Amino acid sequence: MSPGLLQMQLILHYDETYREVKYGNMGLPDIDSKMLMGINVTPIAALLYTPVLIRFFGTKWMMFLAVGIYALFVSTNYWERYYTLVPSAVALGMAIVPLWASMGNYITRMAQKYHEYSHYKEQDGQGLKQRPPRGSHAPYLLVFQAIFYSFFHLSFACAQLPMIYFLNHYLYDLNHTLYNVQSCGTNSHGILSGFNKTVLRTLPRSGNLIVVESVLMAVAFLAMLLVLGLCGAAYRPTEEIDLRSVGWGNIFQLPFKHVRDYRLRHLVPFFIYSGFEVLFACTGIALGYGVCSVGLERLAYLLVAYSLGASAASLLGLLGLWLPRPVPLVAGAGVHLLLTFVLFFWAPVPRVLQHSWILYVAAALWGVGSALNKTGLSTLLGILYEDKERQDFIFTIYHWWQAVAIFTVYLGSSLPMKAKLAVLLVTLVAAAVSYLRMEQKLRRGVAPRQPRIPRPQHKVRGYRYLEEDNSDESDAEGELGDGAEEEAPPAGPRPGPELAGLGRRPCPYEQAQGGDGPEEQ
């Protein structure tokens, strides 16, 4: 709901009559520019702190705190001042990458745990537990990602409800707002050049604004409660401690070290394009082509068309269960490539509604490409990096590059539309070629260079770790063995677990589980 609130807020603050009557000389345009700067610039530093926050708080609690920051941003609209709006926008920018990195990590872990529960629950108590084959969780991951992104893209339509049922009743029609607009689409420059400075026929009452903001605040609190009540822990308590005990210095360095993996390097252009295309949908198609030609009162319906197309196409991603892995991602790129060519040569006439159906079709098709892009990338990363020690680093890199791309679009918002489309086209072609080259290397069996995850420091107060069941051991380390890194055991019989547990007081975790020591697995 926060994108819809931000959209409504920017429209209200754009109207100069609203600014003069309600806020006088407070300088709302300057505050809005600083808010947008805070939301777009702050994520640039997210690569430095996101893995540390996820390891410190845990995946579930990081999601809870990030959603809480979204609720904080909504709450500041009750008292619109510089010292409330700008700090909350900066905090919102800081929370974007941690939220999405922890979300991608969480969905991947849930797919893995569900696969293990479905196929390996009968092996408990039958000797050593068999490790699932690599990549066997891929179908479950694809289903989980498709369902998540279907609901996520549907939230774009829900975010337009305040504008449809509240703000649209106060807007002038297109003959007033577009009176001085001369060119749209591929011939336009910047964002809505020549747009009228007054867009509101009458000013909304403060009581009505409070009601709308209260509804959005209730939705934000409901989201926090859903994360708290429905989301279980991504890891067992001992695994959480293992993940943190690799050392904070290593956690800080590992995102940078993972860039040596050729798979990530080949996917970076797709990460960048993923940021370009989602912002182009909101600014290029919705504003440069839509509002510029058919008026501000139809902005919400264009975004609803984009949302419904993306939500339906997210479920189409389930076709990846039967199709080769590159097909959904390349299909999404193909849809965007075709649309970009069409938009490059199309300049809709301002204040003419005969072509409005073309805008709705273009918005829906762009949503189809966006859904295939997002679902395909998240599923691909979950398949390539299934070791739980790496997932938060990988998803942090993915969403950090997205944030860099969004910041670049923010800086180039005043460029001509043809330049924006050209950059979009070049990035898309480079991303598709780079991705297909990565798939070719994987088929040839080229081994990626992955940084070694340091072993956990087992001397942690309050917990006792068993060398036989190292929960922080990755699949690759388990397959290679540890003989080269650990000393050979001394000759003679090893003391059994019952001897090792004698005379030792159960640790807090074992007490909570009702056991008397490490014998109870």
C-alpha angles and dihedrals in degrees: 000000000000094000088055091048092049090048092051091045094052092048092051093046091048092064107089094205091056090050095049097045099042105029108016111195098353091119101235095175089058091047091049092051090051090048092053090046091052093049093047103035102042096066089063088080093046094100088068100053109020099083090043092053093046092049092045100047100025127240098280096045091046089058090047093051093046092052087048089057089053087053089050090054090052092049094056090067089075088071110026108200136132093255092053105037101042099046091046090050090051090049090049090053090051091052098050100080096039090050095051095040092052090044093054091045092049096050091048092050092048091052090050094047093047090051091050092047092050098047108023106035091100092060094069109117094014099106120272115009112244116237114236114251115262113270094012091120093059097102091051091047091051092052093047093049093046092052093045095049091044090060093039094055089045087060088069088066092047090051089061094058094090090053095045097046100031121016100038090067090065100046127105117236123257095266089068102036095043097040095115098033110117107173136025139181118013092001095055128104125211119338119322098334110199095017114156116260093223117060102157122085091195131006116254116243117254091235091057091049090051090052092052092046091048091055090050090047090053090051090051091051090047089054090053091050092049092053090047097045106032103033114081125200115290091216138027114259093256090050091053090055091046092053092051097044096069087090131268092247091057091047089054094049102041098078089059093044092053090065087078088072107100091214091063092044091054091049096049093089089054090049089053093046090050089061093044096052099048092052092043088057090056099040108020105039098025097042110016094045105016112038091030091062109023102028140254093280090071096050093096093051092051091053090047089055090050090048096049092046091050093046093052093045091052088065089047085064086076086079084079086079088074103022128074113275098252094052101084094044094045091044091055090049090050093053091051092045092055093046093048091055091050093047091048090066100034125093111173117211115248118249093013116121100185092091096045092106089061089057092052091049091048092049092049093047091048087053089053091055092045092052093049089048096050096041093044096049096046092047092047093052091048090053097044094045107036095147106108093220091066106039099087091049093049096048090045090056091047096052093038090060088048089054091050090052092049090050089052091052089049091054092048097046092117095056121111115269091243090059091050092050092047092053090047092050096048092047092049094051092046091049094051093047093046092049094049089049089054091052089050091053091050091052089051089054098243106172115231120230107239125181115245115253107228115241115254119263100246097200096089119148114248098018136074120206126210116221090209092060107038102178092191094059113117123223092250092052091047092054095047095047130223101253094111094052105042131057119255114263116254119262119264134050118322118233111257122241090257090061093045091052097050116108093011124119112230113258119240094261092052091048090052090052092049095242131129099223144318093317091082107077 
